[in-house]
Amino acid sequence: GPKVDIWSLGIVGIEMVEGEPPHLMKSPRTVRRLICTGGRPALQNPRQQSAWLRDFLHCCLERDEDRRWSAQELLQHPFVTSAKPTSCLTPLIMAAQQFMADRR
């Protein structure tokens, strides 16, 4: 359901920041046990990220489905509402494309 999708969003968020999903080197069984016993996937170096990102991920990765934020609630989170417009990404994308073209 939607609450599982929110959990997945949190996992993808960690993967985007760190370049790999949490607990990559652990078996699926170990990961399930960690989560079931109160563990929650977390950033490896949380202090390197903004407080808003850390809180956003915390809201996504709440173990209790009833307390986990909905998509509607997450859209109102300061991490989302304070984001710059996507147009600011255009120069970065163009620079990355040029960099890749120059490497060929």
Stockholm file with secondary structure:
# STOCKHOLM 1.0

chainA/1-104         GPKVDIWSLGIVGIEMVEGEPPHLMKSPRTVRRLICTGGRPALQNPRQQSAWLRDFLHCCLERDEDRRWSAQELLQHPFVTSAKPTSCLTPLIMAAQQFMADRR
#=GR chainA/1-104 SS CHHHHHHHHHHHHHHHHHSSCTTTTSCHHHHHHHHHTTCCCCCSSGGGSCHHHHHHHHHHTCSSTTTSCCHHHHTTSHHHHTCCCGGGGHHHHHHHHHHHHHHC
#=GC SS_cons         CHHHHHHHHHHHHHHHHHSSCTTTTSCHHHHHHHHHTTCCCCCSSGGGSCHHHHHHHHHHTCSSTTTSCCHHHHTTSHHHHTCCCGGGGHHHHHHHHHHHHHHC
//
